């Protein structure tokens, strides 16, 4: 099995760890340390691209690492869905690192080495999730990701950070150990295998009732997908420095969650089996409820990061909904939304962080008039908002298009209405920010006007990259569409 | 093969050397033993050349060899740890006594594991218990004396129950050899003449052994004993003595009485399973409210013993294997945790939670070891704790026992709470005064980290442990069929 492609897979997962080691070694010299992060980030992404070429050629590079318990292997296998996730995480890591350099220095954060160290480690976890070849490996990296992000969430080590750390660990571990692990072992007992296989492994192993129960355990057990009522950890995680919120809690961690849901739907249950289970529709409605409630709560939040967090909760359920529609269009839409939402939401978080660093404002109600001094930041925010709402010319339009088509295909007009309603809510709660910033006067009692200027340059560059990519994905969404098409047509194995 | 008992020398240094070489020799022998048993099957050795019914026989099957390995490995690591730890916690003139007691204890525990004679079991049990009482009594705190006394009383009650049980069996069967007992008991039971005596013997043995292994609600001696004993003793004992008692339980239930008798006629599972479930839930929640970390870990031990008994009470191959695997895994992680606390004790002289503020910064390696062991307690994948959970949940789901599955899961979440409590104080609170605290010396850290590393190693590559445990469980359950 130790073929060349396998080595690339292994390297993709290991490179961030090596990067983390370098960060630790170079802790004395800030610039060298950051260079190490950026370099390994770029290298990791190059490896992901190399894998992309193989996957598009129809190969599925993989590697068995070791047998942990008899017949249960820790092993990797790259397939198109994992590729989507790896591409997004791999591309956005160096970009976020660039942003983080500006942010962490501009904000005078302490313990920056620890920050960059765990940041890199977390990316290794995300890559491991993306490339896992079976449920066991997925679970290992899923938990790994939970644990190595705790030091990031609790970065400030304040009482608030401590409280958030409790909620974060508590909810994520309760769901994963309490529900997901039980479901995995149940699957093992029923199917005798944990491998991801096109068409699923559970079909015909037990009665529909039992399989429905397992599905519920899985969907709620993946706490990282933030399906209500297990969503509280995400707003709690917002005490972390903004780059963490941006990359981990808009991209790597939460996407690991919805990715897991998609992966389990496609490769453990299989679309055909999902369609026959009664709970599938219920879960689709549970996701719909989360979409609406998440939007409504976001509507009422004045703290910008909190508003974005609830918006994320709502948007994640789009993907869960896509999976639970159990048809090709829904899966395609869900998979594409992983990418589209990632680019849009990370831009929004970048902007939010930039406002915090440059203008020291967290509350939306105090952002009047800031757009004139920070045009790039609020411009980027505007583009990101368009993508989340699903308006052209931003990438989000495509994924929502496919999700909408999926609801029609499943004849679920109610769900289509939910999608529309949520977009309308998004239109208000996201666009309120740039509108206030551009079209209102700065209030008199605000921080001194001339003290405010644009965010640090590295942060601005990062923001521009993601905003451009968001627009670019509207014009060229082909890559992600192609990969998702491969997923549903069972192009693997 | 047996640990030599020759450490009654008055000086601390030589005594340690002898204890160390004894423990390591036993460890080396145990490794060889396990290898041979796995390839060749059971080894029978007649002591003094007298063959079984007359002489005493050593019978070593997979399980016995496995337990021997656990005990001797922990003893080997523990004795390295003991040197520095004992030097700071026990008065100089008692060091030799300590090492003598330590070796006696190792000898007793190993003896229990390898003997094939039930009365010999009792003898070794008393050797190990008496030496354990004296080791606990060496603790700094004066409460160590009362807790040793408490353990003495409870332990003796247990021992008496066991000896009564053995006596009754001897009266009925006229033999003390385990193999002979296993042959004769079913016949007596089937004849209907004296079956009540057998049942009573079974009951006495069950109660006696469960007292020794601290199954809830017979655990009262354990928290005090573990809390006030010297750190080196706690780490070593938590990882070995209760484990050997569980071995004894397995021996009596499966080898002597047989699985059919224990589970179908005596309905052992109906007693053990509820107790195990209650132990997990009740003791984990008690652990959450402890402010002394050693005490917290002690209660957690009682809960973890619940896991092992739960596995055994399924009565299926995979359940028993889960119990045996957890026996090994728990020895590693609890040993590591107690040793980490020993390091803290060595530096700050206390293991109360509120005294541990800021230790994450001043003793990074010690606290990292605690986190490592803690991850195992919670059952994070790639640690031994996960492997245990994996098998226990499989056993529960295969047996269709949903209550047990839920309790296992809830128990590990409770472990998260009590471990996190310590981590939070150590990493999130700052020290109030500025006295510099140094990292623990290497002589303590290396043994601690050996166990932490082992708890990761056997979590990542669990093939060996699960093979041994599965074959041990198969032979235990297959013996009577």
Interface residues (C-beta under 8 A of the other chain):
Chain A: X66 X67 X68 X69 X70 X74 X136 X139 X140 X143 X144 X147 X154 X157 X161 X162 X165 X166 X169 X170 X173 X174 X177 X178 X181 X182 X185 X186 X188 X189
Chain B: X375 X378 X379 X380 X381 X382 X387 X389 X390 X391 X393 X394 X397 X398 X405 X409 X410 X412 X413 X416 X420 X424 X427 X428 X459 X460 X461 X462 X463 X466 X467
